[in-house]
């Protein structure tokens, strides 16, 4: 099942994506987090269908949820960053207002940054609440997976000085308005092993990253367990699992307005977004 959020006829809806159409199942659940907690409840819900080319994709989470992101979780990416792999998972968070859906513009805030970068990531979506989970039981709380492009303003992330020291500014680099694509939907009950998926990114058709989730330092299960040791996880929460090597910053590549970024993950599909000048 491919479960997501979309807008049609000026209404935000919950849908099951089936090939070239999406079936509106909004009436069968109390909200998207409820749909993720009870995906079986929407399997047979009847509702109007829409051509996917005629809807607006929305990020497959809710404003009530939290997006947790793992940094430096591929050893080769840590090496290209010239930073050691952290002793325990390095987690930061994204605000809901930073997210955009499939095919939505990536906002380039040229007032404050000149170095926008891409990061292809697999994201796990929580379906069952959990606290203090073990790695062995963690995936039982994951309802499915989606694609995440952790777009980053590198000049802001690495540009903060405190006296003679350089600090990482995670907020400025990672959390600007409408910069982080997620989607197109959550793939439910179709991926048996999240550590055996091809992952790649392209800019205007040129491959930039090409790797496999097997190369993660810490597995999806270990990341879910770690986050649950700090906070209670709720249906709709998202854990983005880090990016492989090949980001633009270490190839002297920055995204430009008009370019299209695509992220492919085996078993999920393609997340596609065009970079455009920010409107606010």
C-alpha positions as CSV (number, residue, x, y, z in Angstrom):
1,X,0.0,0.0,0.0
2,X,1.1,3.5,-0.8
3,X,-0.4,5.9,1.7
4,X,0.0,9.7,1.4
5,X,-1.5,13.2,1.6
6,X,-2.6,15.3,-1.3
7,X,-4.6,18.3,-2.2
8,X,-7.4,18.3,-4.7
9,X,-10.3,20.8,-5.3
10,X,-8.7,23.1,-2.6
11,X,-9.0,20.4,0.1
12,X,-6.3,18.5,1.8
13,X,-7.0,14.7,1.7
14,X,-5.6,11.3,2.6
15,X,-5.1,8.9,-0.2
16,X,-4.1,5.5,-1.3
17,X,-1.9,5.8,-4.4
18,X,-2.6,3.1,-7.0
19,X,-0.7,3.5,-10.2
20,X,-1.9,6.6,-12.0
21,X,-4.7,7.4,-9.6
22,X,-5.1,8.2,-5.9
23,X,-8.2,7.0,-4.0
24,X,-9.5,9.5,-1.4
25,X,-9.8,7.6,2.0
26,X,-10.1,10.7,4.2
27,X,-13.6,9.7,5.4
28,X,-12.3,6.3,6.8
29,X,-9.9,7.7,9.4
30,X,-9.6,10.6,11.9
31,X,-6.4,11.9,10.4
32,X,-3.2,10.9,8.6
33,X,-1.5,9.8,11.8
34,X,-4.6,7.6,12.4
35,X,-4.2,6.2,8.9
36,X,-0.6,5.3,9.6
37,X,-1.5,3.7,12.9
38,X,-4.3,1.7,11.3
39,X,-3.5,1.3,7.6
40,X,-5.8,-1.7,7.3
41,X,-8.7,0.6,8.1
42,X,-8.3,2.4,4.7
43,X,-7.6,-0.6,2.5
44,X,-11.2,-1.0,1.5
45,X,-12.5,2.5,2.0
46,X,-14.4,3.7,-1.0
47,X,-13.9,7.3,-2.1
48,X,-13.5,9.5,-5.2
49,X,-10.4,8.9,-7.3
50,X,-8.1,11.5,-8.9
51,X,-5.5,11.4,-11.5
52,X,-2.1,11.8,-9.8
53,X,-1.2,14.4,-12.4
54,X,-4.0,16.6,-11.2
55,X,-3.3,16.6,-7.5
56,X,-0.8,18.4,-5.3
57,X,1.4,16.1,-3.3
58,X,1.8,17.0,0.4
59,X,4.5,15.7,2.8
60,X,3.4,12.4,4.2
61,X,3.4,13.4,7.9
62,X,1.4,16.0,9.9
63,X,2.2,19.3,11.7
64,X,1.7,17.5,15.0
65,X,4.6,15.2,14.3
66,X,8.4,15.5,14.6
67,X,11.0,14.8,11.9
68,X,14.2,13.4,13.4
69,X,17.3,13.4,11.1
70,X,20.5,11.4,11.5
71,X,23.7,13.1,10.6
72,X,27.0,11.3,9.5
73,X,25.3,7.9,9.3
74,X,27.3,6.7,6.2
75,X,31.0,6.2,6.9
76,X,32.0,7.4,3.4
77,X,29.9,10.6,3.8
78,X,31.6,11.2,7.2
79,X,35.0,10.7,5.5
80,X,34.2,13.2,2.7
81,X,33.1,15.7,5.4
82,X,36.4,15.1,7.2
83,X,34.4,14.4,10.4
84,X,34.6,11.3,12.5
85,X,31.6,9.1,12.9
86,X,30.0,10.2,16.2
87,X,30.1,8.0,19.3
88,X,26.3,7.8,19.3
89,X,23.7,8.9,16.7
90,X,23.8,12.6,15.8
91,X,20.2,13.6,15.6
92,X,18.7,17.0,14.7
93,X,15.1,18.0,13.9
94,X,13.2,19.6,11.1
95,X,10.2,21.9,11.6
96,X,7.1,21.0,9.6
97,X,7.3,24.3,7.8
98,X,10.6,23.2,6.3
99,X,8.9,20.3,4.4
100,X,7.5,20.2,0.9
101,X,5.9,17.4,-1.0
102,X,6.8,15.6,-4.2
103,X,7.0,18.0,-7.3
104,X,6.8,21.1,-5.0
105,X,9.5,23.7,-5.4
106,X,12.6,23.7,-3.2
107,X,12.8,27.3,-2.1
108,X,16.2,28.9,-2.6
109,X,16.6,31.7,-0.1
110,X,19.2,33.7,-1.8
111,X,18.9,36.5,0.7
112,X,20.8,34.4,3.2
113,X,22.5,31.5,1.3
114,X,24.4,30.9,-1.9
115,X,25.3,27.2,-1.3
116,X,22.2,25.0,-1.5
117,X,23.0,21.2,-1.4
118,X,21.0,17.9,-1.8
119,X,21.1,14.8,0.4
120,X,19.3,11.6,-0.6
121,X,17.9,9.8,2.4
122,X,15.6,6.9,3.4
123,X,13.1,7.8,6.0
124,X,11.2,5.5,8.3
125,X,7.7,6.5,9.4
126,X,6.3,5.4,12.7
127,X,3.0,3.7,12.9
128,X,2.9,2.3,16.5
129,X,3.9,4.5,19.5
130,X,7.0,3.4,21.3
131,X,9.4,4.4,24.1
132,X,12.7,2.8,25.1
133,X,12.5,0.3,22.3
134,X,15.3,-2.2,21.6
135,X,16.8,-2.5,18.2
136,X,15.2,-5.9,17.9
137,X,11.7,-4.6,18.3
138,X,12.1,-1.2,16.7
139,X,11.0,-2.1,13.2
140,X,7.7,-3.4,14.6
141,X,6.9,0.2,15.3
142,X,7.7,1.4,11.7
143,X,4.6,1.3,9.4
144,X,6.6,2.1,6.3
145,X,9.2,4.1,4.4
146,X,9.4,7.2,2.3
147,X,12.1,9.3,0.5
148,X,13.7,12.4,2.1
149,X,15.9,15.0,0.5
150,X,17.7,16.8,3.4
151,X,18.4,19.9,1.4
152,X,21.1,22.0,3.2
153,X,22.5,25.5,3.0
154,X,26.1,24.6,3.4
155,X,27.4,28.2,3.8
156,X,25.1,28.6,6.8
157,X,25.7,25.1,8.3
158,X,29.5,25.6,8.3
159,X,29.7,29.4,8.5
160,X,29.1,30.1,12.2
161,X,32.1,31.4,14.1
162,X,32.3,31.6,17.9
163,X,35.5,33.4,18.8
164,X,38.3,31.4,17.1
165,X,36.1,28.3,16.7
166,X,33.9,27.1,13.9
167,X,30.5,25.7,15.0
168,X,27.9,23.8,13.0
169,X,24.6,25.8,12.7
170,X,22.1,23.0,12.2
171,X,19.1,25.3,12.4
172,X,20.2,27.8,9.7
173,X,21.6,25.1,7.5
174,X,18.8,22.6,7.7
175,X,15.5,24.2,8.7
176,X,14.6,27.0,6.3
177,X,11.1,27.5,5.0
178,X,10.0,25.1,2.3
179,X,13.4,23.6,1.5
180,X,13.1,19.9,2.4
181,X,11.2,17.5,0.0
182,X,9.6,14.4,1.4
183,X,7.4,11.8,-0.3
184,X,5.8,11.0,-2.6
185,X,4.0,8.8,-0.1
186,X,4.7,6.2,2.6
187,X,5.2,2.6,1.3
188,X,3.5,0.3,3.8
189,X,4.1,-3.4,4.1
190,X,6.2,-3.7,1.0
191,X,9.8,-3.4,2.2
192,X,11.1,-6.4,4.1
193,X,14.7,-5.2,4.7
194,X,15.4,-1.5,4.8
195,X,19.2,-2.2,4.9
196,X,19.1,-3.6,1.3
197,X,17.9,-0.8,-0.8
198,X,19.6,1.1,-3.6
199,X,19.6,4.8,-3.1
200,X,20.6,7.5,-5.6
201,X,20.3,11.2,-6.4
202,X,20.4,13.1,-9.7
203,X,20.6,16.8,-10.6
204,X,19.2,17.5,-14.0
205,X,19.6,13.9,-14.9
206,X,23.3,13.6,-13.8
207,X,23.9,11.0,-11.0
208,X,25.4,12.5,-7.9
209,X,24.9,9.8,-5.3
210,X,24.7,6.1,-6.0
211,X,24.9,3.7,-3.0
212,X,23.0,1.2,-0.9
213,X,21.4,1.5,2.6
214,X,23.5,-1.5,3.6
215,X,26.3,1.1,4.0
216,X,24.7,2.8,7.0
217,X,26.8,3.0,10.1
218,X,23.7,2.5,12.3
219,X,20.7,0.6,10.9
220,X,17.2,1.9,10.7
221,X,16.3,-0.2,13.7
222,X,19.2,1.2,15.8
223,X,18.2,4.8,14.9
224,X,14.6,4.2,15.8
225,X,15.6,2.6,19.1
226,X,18.0,5.5,19.9
227,X,15.4,8.2,19.3
228,X,12.9,6.3,21.4
229,X,15.4,6.3,24.3
230,X,15.1,10.1,24.3
231,X,11.4,10.7,23.4
232,X,8.2,8.8,22.9
233,X,7.6,8.1,19.2
234,X,4.1,8.7,17.8
235,X,2.4,7.6,14.6
236,X,3.5,10.0,11.9
237,X,6.9,10.7,13.3
238,X,9.7,10.5,10.8
239,X,13.3,9.3,11.2
240,X,15.5,10.2,8.3
241,X,18.5,7.9,8.3
242,X,21.4,10.0,6.8
243,X,22.9,10.4,3.4
244,X,25.6,8.5,1.5
245,X,28.7,10.1,0.0
246,X,28.4,12.3,-3.1
247,X,26.8,15.5,-1.8
248,X,27.6,18.6,-3.7
249,X,29.6,20.5,-1.1
250,X,32.6,18.2,-1.5
251,X,32.5,18.3,-5.3
252,X,32.3,22.1,-5.5
253,X,28.7,21.8,-6.7
254,X,25.8,24.0,-5.5
255,X,22.2,23.8,-6.6
256,X,21.0,26.6,-8.9
257,X,17.5,27.9,-9.5
258,X,15.9,26.0,-12.4
259,X,17.6,22.7,-11.6
260,X,15.7,19.5,-10.9
261,X,16.7,17.2,-8.1
262,X,15.6,13.6,-8.1
263,X,16.1,11.0,-5.3
264,X,15.4,7.3,-6.1
265,X,15.1,4.6,-3.5
266,X,14.5,1.0,-4.5
267,X,11.0,-0.2,-3.6
268,X,9.6,3.3,-3.1
269,X,10.1,5.3,-6.3
270,X,11.3,8.8,-7.1
271,X,11.0,12.1,-5.3
272,X,11.4,15.0,-7.7
273,X,11.6,18.7,-7.0
274,X,12.7,21.8,-8.9
275,X,14.8,24.5,-7.3
276,X,13.1,27.9,-7.4
277,X,13.8,31.3,-5.9
278,X,12.0,31.7,-2.6
279,X,8.9,33.8,-2.6
280,X,9.0,34.8,1.1
